[in-house]
Amino acid sequence: MKLTKVVGTIVATQKQEKLEGRKLLVVEDVDAQANPKGTYTVAVDTIGAGVGDVVLTVAGSSARQTDLTRDCPVDASVVGIVDSVEVGGKITFKKKG
């Protein structure tokens, strides 16, 4: 699993049939304080995440283990929206709002 932040969306009018109706998000790897690392991935949204959300993503065969992505040609999926991150007993990130 990776800690990432949703930084954009992808619109693809032509795509593989099993991806029809799936929301594609651009996510950027972040550290435990949600600081950007400059590495981007396209991930299928399985939970209703939006731009600005810090999220958990899974890749490889794990990305195809959700109800929405089973048997789909995906390599990354968003599987959780992060409320907070705690490292060493200290809160390093907390969702605003």
Secondary structure, 3 states (H helix, E strand, C coil): CEEEEEEEEECCCCCCHHHCCCCEEEEEEECCCCCEEEEEEEEEECCCCCCCCEEEEEEHHHHHCCCCCCCCCCCEEEEEECCEEEECCEEEEECCC
